[in-house]
Amino acid sequence: MKRLIYKNLVSEIQELPGAGRLVLPLVQTGTVSLEACVGVGDKVTRGQCIGKTEAPEEAFLHSPLAGEVKSITQVVTQEGASAKTVVIEGDATGEVETLEPVTQDAAEVSAETILTRLQEAGVTPLGGNGKHRAYASLEPAEESPEILMVLCADEEPLLQTQRHILREAPEKVIEGATLLQRAVGAKRLVFAVSGDQTNLVSGETVTVEKKAPSGHPEILMGRMTGQYRLTEGRPRKDVYLINAETAMAACRAVREGRPVVEKTVTVGQDGAMSVVVRVPLGTPFSQVLEHAGLKAEDGDRLFTGGPLTGIAQFDAAAPVTKGTDGLFVQKGKGVACYDDVACIGCGQCVKVCPMKIPVNMMTRNCEFGRIQEAIDYDLDCCIECGLCAYVCTSRRPLLQYIQFAKKEQQKA
């Protein structure tokens, strides 16, 4: 289990300049599809809005390049869904087109003003590998949450995105979090930080321990409230969860009028020391890997997110989106082949489960589509941390069984 220790910070965030051809899906996080507000042949500037929506839970999309819209087509996203996509060719010359900065103190700005600005500037809950199971949307709620939690550590080993952002711009993270607290009406503001970075934030904190899954959002929210409200759906109503990158983006959107046109990504290979790179949205994975001196070859596995719950990718030409926290290559010699092998009853998955679920019994039912039986064995209590699959002696794809069962449950 030594590999579940969170990595130490690497060098400073590197910049990958935006130039050439970017592919920008109109579904960035969640499932809401934006409407293109540009057409083929249109000239665009850096920061110009290219995708809008009236849905309050989703944010606009902006061009990272100054150039021309070459096509609007369909592509397959990181999650395997088809999405309309804007392809832009150009370069990153010129200043980013900005909105009017908001200069009033956080206590004087209305929640509606902040939420409107965040949507217009493209600030949606960034990262989390695009997962909305715990990350709150910025949609106005009927009741104000008790806590706004800012995750300033990373969910999984290997990832270093949030810790780097906190180290780079702690004052912007704090300011953005304060604005977001005002926007959602949270009574308390809590920063979840690694023990070596508690001095970078002010106010209430909860410490993320050195070993996974202590940085998992559900565990942190449970620690702060004393309750794991997993059966009431996600995101939670009593706790809003964002991360440091979202807080920094909120500060820049409100105070500088700057839209989101880039994403910070941890890039690495085979669990070795990584680099953290800030790249324009829509940059192909292959260009990000090349910048880091890496390449996914035949037989290798490429995945986004972390090693426990990351999503395998079938195409290195796929683009970085607002949900991309990590990009890793696993060389072919280290790729484990999974088969539908029977459970041998070793009990390792039960021992490691942080939620004390009878994982062996639950996943057997998930595997064969016995959804109600899986629910009876606490399917709803699973936080999808991936530890069970990590330790499985038989190499059974337990996390995938669980995710399949939960999707089937939603259909019922």
C-alpha positions as CSV (number, residue, x, y, z in Angstrom):
1,M,0.0,0.0,0.0
2,K,3.0,2.3,-0.1
3,R,2.0,3.5,-3.5
4,L,-1.1,5.1,-2.0
5,I,1.0,7.8,-0.4
6,Y,0.5,11.2,-1.8
7,K,3.6,12.5,-3.7
8,N,5.7,15.4,-2.7
9,L,5.4,18.6,-4.7
10,V,7.5,18.8,-7.9
11,S,8.9,21.9,-9.5
12,E,6.9,25.0,-10.5
13,I,3.9,24.9,-12.8
14,Q,5.1,24.8,-16.5
15,E,3.3,26.7,-19.3
16,L,2.5,25.1,-22.6
17,P,1.8,27.9,-25.1
18,G,-1.4,27.8,-27.1
19,A,-0.8,27.5,-30.8
20,G,-2.0,25.5,-33.7
21,R,-5.2,23.6,-33.6
22,L,-7.5,23.2,-30.6
23,V,-10.6,20.9,-30.2
24,L,-13.2,22.3,-27.8
25,P,-16.1,20.0,-27.0
26,L,-19.3,21.9,-26.1
27,V,-19.8,19.5,-23.2
28,Q,-17.0,20.3,-20.7
29,T,-18.2,19.0,-17.4
30,G,-21.4,17.2,-16.5
31,T,-23.9,16.5,-19.2
32,V,-25.2,19.9,-20.3
33,S,-24.4,20.6,-24.0
34,L,-23.6,24.2,-24.8
35,E,-24.9,26.0,-27.9
36,A,-22.2,27.2,-30.3
37,C,-22.3,31.0,-30.8
38,V,-19.8,31.0,-33.6
39,G,-19.9,29.4,-37.1
40,V,-17.4,27.9,-39.5
41,G,-15.2,30.5,-41.0
42,D,-15.7,33.0,-38.1
43,K,-12.7,34.9,-36.8
44,V,-12.3,34.7,-33.0
45,T,-10.2,36.4,-30.4
46,R,-8.6,35.0,-27.3
47,G,-11.3,34.9,-24.5
48,Q,-14.2,35.3,-26.9
49,C,-17.3,33.3,-25.9
50,I,-17.9,30.4,-28.3
51,G,-20.5,28.3,-26.4
52,K,-23.4,29.4,-24.2
53,T,-26.2,27.9,-22.2
54,E,-29.2,29.0,-20.2
55,A,-28.8,26.2,-17.8
56,P,-27.7,27.7,-14.5
57,E,-25.6,24.7,-13.5
58,E,-23.2,25.0,-16.5
59,A,-20.8,27.8,-17.6
60,F,-19.9,29.3,-20.9
61,L,-16.9,28.2,-23.1
62,H,-14.3,30.6,-24.4
63,S,-11.6,30.4,-27.1
64,P,-8.0,30.1,-25.9
65,L,-6.7,31.2,-29.3
66,A,-7.0,34.1,-31.7
67,G,-7.8,32.5,-35.0
68,E,-10.5,31.0,-37.1
69,V,-13.3,28.4,-36.6
70,K,-12.3,25.6,-39.0
71,S,-15.2,23.2,-38.3
72,I,-18.0,22.3,-35.9
73,T,-18.2,18.6,-35.7
74,Q,-18.9,15.6,-33.4
75,V,-16.2,14.0,-31.3
76,V,-16.1,11.3,-28.6
77,T,-15.4,12.8,-25.2
78,Q,-13.1,11.4,-22.5
79,E,-16.2,9.8,-20.9
80,G,-17.1,8.0,-24.1
81,A,-20.1,10.2,-25.1
82,S,-20.6,12.0,-28.4
83,A,-20.5,15.9,-28.3
84,K,-20.6,18.7,-30.7
85,T,-17.2,20.3,-30.9
86,V,-15.7,23.6,-32.1
87,V,-12.3,23.3,-33.9
88,I,-10.2,26.5,-33.9
89,E,-6.9,27.1,-35.6
90,G,-4.7,30.1,-34.6
91,D,-2.3,31.2,-31.9
92,A,-2.1,32.7,-28.5
93,T,-1.0,36.2,-29.5
94,G,-2.8,39.2,-28.1
95,E,-4.4,39.8,-24.7
96,V,-7.3,37.7,-23.5
97,E,-10.7,39.4,-24.0
98,T,-12.0,40.2,-20.5
99,L,-15.2,41.3,-18.8
100,E,-15.6,44.3,-16.6
101,P,-13.9,43.7,-13.2
102,V,-16.0,43.8,-10.1
103,T,-14.3,46.0,-7.5
104,Q,-16.7,46.0,-4.5
105,D,-15.8,44.1,-1.3
106,A,-17.1,40.6,-1.2
107,A,-19.6,41.5,1.4
108,E,-21.1,44.2,-0.9
109,V,-21.4,42.1,-4.0
110,S,-24.8,40.3,-4.5
111,A,-24.8,36.6,-4.8
112,E,-26.6,36.9,-8.2
113,T,-23.9,39.2,-9.5
114,I,-21.2,36.7,-8.5
115,L,-23.0,33.7,-10.0
116,T,-23.8,35.5,-13.2
117,R,-20.2,36.5,-13.6
118,L,-18.9,33.0,-12.9
119,Q,-21.2,31.5,-15.6
120,E,-20.3,34.2,-18.1
121,A,-16.6,33.7,-17.5
122,G,-16.8,29.9,-17.8
123,V,-16.1,29.1,-14.2
124,T,-17.7,25.7,-13.5
125,P,-16.4,23.2,-10.8
126,L,-13.0,22.5,-12.5
127,G,-11.2,19.2,-12.2
128,G,-12.5,16.2,-10.3
129,N,-11.9,14.4,-13.6
130,G,-15.3,15.7,-14.7
131,K,-17.1,13.8,-11.9
132,H,-20.1,15.6,-10.4
133,R,-20.7,13.0,-7.7
134,A,-19.3,15.3,-5.0
135,Y,-18.3,18.6,-6.7
136,A,-21.2,21.1,-6.4
137,S,-22.5,22.9,-9.4
138,L,-22.9,26.6,-9.0
139,E,-26.6,26.5,-9.5
140,P,-28.5,28.5,-6.8
141,A,-29.9,26.2,-4.2
142,E,-33.3,26.5,-2.3
143,E,-31.4,26.3,1.0
144,S,-28.0,27.7,1.8
145,P,-25.4,25.0,2.7
146,E,-23.8,24.9,6.1
147,I,-20.3,24.6,4.7
148,L,-18.4,25.6,1.6
149,M,-15.4,23.3,1.5
150,V,-12.4,24.1,-0.7
151,L,-10.3,21.1,-1.6
152,C,-6.7,22.4,-1.7
153,A,-5.2,18.9,-1.8
154,D,-5.7,16.3,-4.6
155,E,-8.1,13.4,-4.4
156,E,-5.6,10.7,-5.5
157,P,-1.9,9.8,-5.4
158,L,0.1,11.0,-8.3
159,L,-2.1,14.1,-8.8
160,Q,-0.6,17.4,-7.7
161,T,-2.8,19.9,-9.4
162,Q,-4.5,21.5,-6.4
163,R,-1.5,21.7,-4.1
164,H,0.5,23.5,-6.8
165,I,-2.3,26.0,-7.4
166,L,-2.5,26.8,-3.7
167,R,1.3,27.2,-3.5
168,E,1.3,29.5,-6.6
169,A,-1.6,31.8,-5.7
170,P,-2.9,31.3,-2.1
171,E,-4.3,34.9,-1.9
172,K,-6.4,34.3,-5.1
173,V,-7.6,30.9,-3.7
174,I,-8.7,32.6,-0.5
175,E,-10.4,35.6,-2.2
176,G,-12.2,33.3,-4.7
177,A,-13.4,31.1,-1.9
178,T,-14.7,34.1,0.0
179,L,-16.6,35.2,-3.1
180,L,-18.0,31.8,-3.6
181,Q,-19.1,31.6,0.0
182,R,-21.0,34.8,-0.5
183,A,-22.5,33.4,-3.7
184,V,-23.9,30.2,-2.2
185,G,-24.6,31.6,1.2
186,A,-22.6,29.1,3.2
187,K,-22.3,29.7,6.9
188,R,-18.8,28.3,7.2
189,L,-15.8,28.3,4.9
190,V,-13.4,25.3,5.3
191,F,-10.1,24.7,3.5
192,A,-9.0,21.0,3.2
193,V,-5.2,21.2,3.0
194,S,-2.2,19.0,3.3
195,G,-0.4,19.3,6.6
196,D,2.6,21.1,5.0
197,Q,0.4,23.8,3.5
198,T,-1.9,24.9,6.4
199,N,0.1,28.1,6.7
200,L,-1.1,29.2,3.2
201,V,-4.7,29.6,4.1
202,S,-6.6,31.5,6.8
203,G,-9.6,30.4,8.8
204,E,-11.1,27.0,9.4
205,T,-9.2,24.0,8.1
206,V,-9.3,20.2,7.9
207,T,-6.0,18.4,7.4
208,V,-5.7,15.8,4.5
209,E,-3.5,13.0,5.7
210,K,-0.6,11.5,3.7
211,K,-2.3,8.3,2.6
212,A,-5.2,7.8,0.2
213,P,-8.2,8.0,0.4
214,S,-7.9,10.8,3.0
215,G,-8.2,13.4,0.2
216,H,-11.5,11.9,-1.1
217,P,-14.3,14.5,-1.1
218,E,-16.9,12.3,0.5
219,I,-14.5,11.4,3.4
220,L,-13.6,15.0,4.0
221,M,-17.2,16.1,4.0
222,G,-18.1,13.3,6.3
223,R,-15.3,14.3,8.7
224,M,-16.5,17.9,8.9
225,T,-20.2,17.1,9.4
226,G,-20.1,13.7,11.1
227,Q,-22.5,12.4,8.4
228,Y,-22.1,10.5,5.1
229,R,-25.2,11.5,3.2
230,L,-24.6,9.2,0.3
231,T,-28.2,8.0,-0.3
232,E,-29.5,11.6,-0.8
233,G,-27.7,12.1,-4.0
234,R,-24.7,14.1,-5.0
235,P,-23.7,16.9,-4.8
236,R,-24.7,17.3,-1.1
237,K,-27.1,20.0,-0.1
238,D,-25.4,20.7,3.3
239,V,-21.9,21.0,1.9
240,Y,-20.7,22.7,-1.3
241,L,-17.4,21.3,-2.5
242,I,-15.1,23.1,-4.9
243,N,-11.3,22.9,-5.3
244,A,-8.4,25.4,-5.3
245,E,-8.4,25.8,-9.1
246,T,-12.1,26.7,-9.1
247,A,-11.6,29.2,-6.3
248,M,-8.7,30.8,-8.2
249,A,-10.7,31.0,-11.4
250,A,-13.6,32.6,-9.5
251,C,-11.2,35.3,-8.1
252,R,-9.8,36.0,-11.6
253,A,-13.3,36.0,-13.2
254,V,-14.7,38.5,-10.7
255,R,-11.7,40.7,-9.9
256,E,-10.0,40.7,-13.3
257,G,-12.9,39.7,-15.6
258,R,-10.8,36.9,-17.0
259,P,-12.5,33.9,-18.6
260,V,-11.4,30.3,-18.2
261,V,-9.3,29.4,-21.2
262,E,-6.7,27.0,-19.7
263,K,-6.5,24.0,-17.4
264,T,-3.7,22.9,-15.0
265,V,-2.9,19.2,-15.4
266,T,-0.5,16.7,-13.7
267,V,1.3,14.7,-16.3
268,G,3.4,11.6,-15.6
269,Q,4.3,8.0,-16.4
270,D,4.3,4.7,-14.4
271,G,3.9,6.4,-11.1
272,A,7.3,8.2,-11.4
273,M,7.7,11.9,-10.5
274,S,5.4,14.1,-12.5
275,V,5.3,17.6,-14.0
276,V,2.4,20.0,-13.6
277,V,1.5,21.9,-16.8
278,R,-0.9,24.7,-17.5
279,V,-2.3,24.2,-21.0
280,P,-5.0,25.8,-23.2
281,L,-8.4,24.1,-23.2
282,G,-8.7,21.9,-26.2
283,T,-5.0,20.9,-26.4
284,P,-4.6,17.3,-27.7
285,F,-3.3,14.9,-25.1
286,S,-0.4,14.0,-27.4
287,Q,0.9,17.6,-27.3
288,V,0.7,17.7,-23.5
289,L,2.6,14.4,-23.3
290,E,5.2,15.6,-25.8
291,H,5.8,18.7,-23.7
292,A,6.5,16.5,-20.7
293,G,8.8,14.3,-22.8
294,L,6.4,11.3,-22.9
295,K,4.6,9.3,-25.5
296,A,1.8,6.7,-25.5
297,E,2.9,3.9,-27.8
298,D,1.2,0.7,-28.9
299,G,0.4,-1.5,-25.9
300,D,0.6,1.4,-23.5
301,R,-2.4,2.7,-21.5
302,L,-3.3,6.4,-21.4
303,F,-5.7,7.6,-18.7
304,T,-7.0,10.8,-17.3
305,G,-7.5,11.4,-13.6
306,G,-5.7,9.5,-10.9
307,P,-4.6,5.8,-10.7
308,L,-7.6,4.6,-8.6
309,T,-10.5,6.1,-10.5
310,G,-9.0,7.4,-13.7
311,I,-10.6,6.8,-17.1
312,A,-8.7,5.0,-19.8
313,Q,-8.4,6.9,-23.1
314,F,-8.5,5.3,-26.6
315,D,-7.1,8.3,-28.5
316,A,-4.1,10.5,-27.7
317,A,-5.7,13.1,-30.0
318,A,-8.5,13.7,-27.5
319,P,-8.6,17.2,-26.0
320,V,-8.0,18.6,-22.5
321,T,-11.3,19.8,-20.9
322,K,-12.2,21.7,-17.8
323,G,-12.5,18.3,-16.0
324,T,-9.0,17.0,-16.8
325,D,-6.9,17.0,-13.6
326,G,-4.3,14.4,-14.6
327,L,-2.9,12.7,-17.7
328,F,-0.8,9.5,-17.2
329,V,0.9,6.9,-19.4
330,Q,1.2,3.3,-18.1
331,K,3.8,1.4,-20.2
332,G,2.6,-1.9,-21.7
333,K,4.7,-4.0,-19.4
334,G,2.9,-2.6,-16.4
335,V,-0.6,-2.9,-17.8
336,A,-2.7,-5.5,-15.9
337,C,-5.1,-7.4,-18.1
338,Y,-8.5,-7.8,-16.4
339,D,-10.8,-10.8,-17.0
340,D,-14.1,-11.9,-15.6
341,V,-12.4,-14.0,-13.0
342,A,-14.5,-15.4,-10.1
343,C,-14.0,-13.9,-6.7
344,I,-11.8,-16.1,-4.5
345,G,-13.2,-14.7,-1.3
346,C,-9.9,-13.4,0.1
347,G,-11.6,-10.5,1.8
348,Q,-9.0,-7.9,0.8
349,C,-11.6,-5.6,-0.7
350,V,-13.6,-5.7,2.6
351,K,-10.6,-4.9,4.7
352,V,-9.6,-1.9,2.7
353,C,-13.0,-0.3,2.2
354,P,-13.2,3.0,4.1
355,M,-17.0,2.7,4.2
356,K,-17.0,-0.8,5.8
357,I,-19.1,-2.2,2.9
358,P,-19.2,-6.0,2.2
359,V,-17.6,-5.3,-1.1
360,N,-17.3,-9.0,-2.1
361,M,-21.0,-9.6,-1.9
362,M,-22.0,-6.3,-3.3
363,T,-19.9,-6.5,-6.4
364,R,-20.9,-10.0,-7.2
365,N,-24.5,-8.8,-7.5
366,C,-23.3,-5.7,-9.5
367,E,-21.5,-8.0,-11.9
368,F,-24.6,-9.9,-12.8
369,G,-27.0,-7.0,-12.9
370,R,-28.8,-7.8,-9.6
371,I,-29.2,-4.2,-8.7
372,Q,-31.6,-4.5,-5.8
373,E,-29.5,-7.1,-4.2
374,A,-26.4,-4.8,-4.6
375,I,-28.4,-2.0,-3.0
376,D,-29.2,-4.3,-0.1
377,Y,-25.4,-4.8,0.3
378,D,-24.9,-1.0,0.6
379,L,-24.3,0.0,-3.0
380,D,-25.5,3.5,-2.2
381,C,-22.8,3.9,0.5
382,C,-20.0,3.3,-1.9
383,I,-17.9,6.5,-2.6
384,E,-16.2,4.9,-5.6
385,C,-12.7,5.5,-4.2
386,G,-11.3,2.5,-6.2
387,L,-9.4,0.9,-3.3
388,C,-11.2,-2.4,-3.7
389,A,-10.1,-2.8,-7.3
390,Y,-6.6,-1.7,-6.4
391,V,-6.1,-4.5,-3.9
392,C,-8.2,-7.3,-5.6
393,T,-6.1,-10.5,-5.7
394,S,-8.1,-11.7,-8.7
395,R,-7.8,-8.5,-10.6
396,R,-11.5,-8.1,-10.9
397,P,-12.8,-4.7,-12.3
398,L,-14.7,-4.0,-9.1
399,L,-15.0,-0.3,-9.6
400,Q,-16.5,-0.7,-13.1
401,Y,-19.0,-3.2,-11.8
402,I,-20.1,-0.7,-9.1
403,Q,-20.4,2.1,-11.6
404,F,-22.4,-0.1,-14.0
405,A,-24.8,-1.0,-11.2
406,K,-25.2,2.7,-10.2
407,K,-26.1,3.7,-13.8
408,E,-28.6,0.9,-14.0
409,Q,-30.1,2.1,-10.7
410,Q,-30.5,5.6,-12.1
411,K,-32.5,4.1,-15.1
412,A,-35.0,2.3,-12.9
